[in-house]
Amino acid sequence: MTRLGSIAARLIPALMTAAGVVIVAWGLLSYTSPTTAGVPSDAPSAAPSAAATPTVPLPSTGPGEPTATPLPGGSAAASPGERATATRVVVPALGIDLPVIRPPGGPDTYPPCDVAMYLQELAQPGEPGATYLYAHARTGMFLPILDASRIDDGTSMIGMLVSVYTSDDRLHLYEAVEVRRGVTTLDEALAERDEVLYLQTSEGPRGTPGKTQVVARPLSVGPADPSEAHPAAEPVACG
């Protein structure tokens, strides 16, 4: 075998191996959820590519009564240089006032009750893109959103104000501009480039695919009283 043939014999298998690694990596990016540690198994997966444009499922939330099992939680002030995150969401017209926490990790990532959560992979208030807050359609949580959405497809919620407090002691004020029912993917939220707020809740028991979303646009931002920006969060496991 010539020297050139010997080099080719070694090079071709190496290139085939490298191509195989690329294919496997693409498969992981396409099908592995980036929220495995923080959101349920049916939470968002990788952002859609221009070629394949896959749909991205929503976080799981469903109605029912919680089992009062305390879980770790709470709200702390942001440290210098740390990214500010949502800590509280208030919708006065619907009587909603909930602490917002980072989704819990561990083996059971089903969203807890008595709190709202944010999607870590998306934006936070004040950042370009969608801030995505979600909570169960249960009493004391986002049930009023579901109830209102069943009346005239939620048009009564258009124009209502939504306040979101952040860990850097800021108050972000939004106005609801759209209500969407039966949503099954995060594609539209992922496509947002301007600052926008999404509130999500469920339309049926655990496993029901369609979700209700309220979309709100920013109005203003200003300082907040630290005592109002950092409510005590006491999440409980939902039964």
HELIX and SHEET records of a PDB file:
HELIX    1   1 ARG A    3  TYR A   31  1                                  29    
HELIX    2   2 PRO A   92  LEU A   94  5                                   3    
HELIX    3   3 LEU A  143  SER A  149  1                                   7    
HELIX    4   4 ASP A  152  MET A  157  5                                   6    
HELIX    5   5 ASP A  187  ALA A  191  1                                   5    
HELIX    6   6 PRO A  226  ALA A  229  1                                   4    
SHEET    1   A 9 ALA A  86  VAL A  91  0                                        
SHEET    2   A 9 ILE A  96  ILE A 101 -1                                        
SHEET    3   A 9 ALA A 116  TYR A 118  1                                        
SHEET    4   A 9 ALA A 130  TYR A 134 -1                                        
SHEET    5   A 9 VAL A 196  SER A 202  1                                        
SHEET    6   A 9 LYS A 211  PRO A 223 -1                                        
SHEET    7   A 9 ARG A 170  VAL A 183 -1                                        
SHEET    8   A 9 LEU A 161  THR A 166 -1                                        
SHEET    9   A 9 ALA A  86  VAL A  91 -1                                        
END                                                                             
